[in-house]
Amino acid sequence: MAPRRILLVERTGTYRDALQRVLISEGHEVRVTDKGSGGLLKEFRPDVILASPDDVPGRSDGVELIVLVKPVNLEELRQALRAQPTKVAGE
């Protein structure tokens, strides 16, 4: 799987830290935040945003959103990251 630039939006620290370690160990570049993505979208320019339903940030054209349903099935997450990014209307 090609490495992805992932913005992880998660409020639960231990859960966020564990998922970040797994994603980094699989070669992805990961940034984390515990609230809306704010300036990280412009600064980091992620390929993918991973967020719990309650933490879904405002959408930005060209950024794929994967909503995490806990507990996360790591194999399903890997498959979602391997999939082609979703085209945004108007692109």
N, C-alpha and C positions, 0 to 999 in steps of 0.2 A: 504494500500500500504506500502510495506517495505521501510524504509528510504534508500535513495541513497546518495552517495558521489558525489556531482555535482560541476564541474568547469564551471562557467559562464563567457564566453568571450564576452564582450559588451563594446563599446566605449562611448555610451550615458549614462552619469552618472545617471540622474534621472530615466531613463528606467531600467538601471542595478540595481539600489538600490531598486526600487519597485518590480522587479521580484525576487530579492534576498530575500526580506521580505516575499513574498508569499511562496517561496519554503521553507524557514526556518519555517514559521508558519505551514507548512504541515509535518514537522518533518525531512526534509532533512538537511544534512550537506553541506554547500555551501561555496565555495571560489570564489572570483571574480578577474578578470584581465581585463584591457582595451586593451590588445594587445596579441600577441602570448603567448601560455601557458608556454613556456620556462621551468624553473625549477619546476613550480607547478605540472607538470605531475609526476615527480619523487618524490617530497616532499609530495604532498597531495594524490596522487594515486587515482584519481577519478574513479567512476564507469561510469560516463556519462559526456560528454562535451556538453554544450549548447552554440551555437554560431550562430550569424547572418552569412549569406552567405559571406559577405565581411570580416568576422573575423575568418573564419575557420582556426584553427591551424593545424600544421603538425600532421598527424595521428600517433597514437602509438598503437601497437598491444594490444588487449584486452580491449581497452577503447571504449565504445559506443559513437557515435557522433549523436546528434540531432541538425539539423539546424533549427534555429528559423526564421519564416517568419512573419514579423510585419504587422498588429498587431497580437500578440500572442493570440490564443484561449486557455484559461487556461484549459478547459476540454480536448482538444486534447493533450495538453502538459501532463496532468495527465495520460491520456491513454498511451502515449508514454513511460512515466516513469514506468508504470505498466508492460509494455511488457517485454518479455524476452530479455536480451542483445543479440545483433547480434554477431554471431560467426565470427571470423576473419579467413580467409583462412590460413591453416597451423596449426591451433590449434587442 
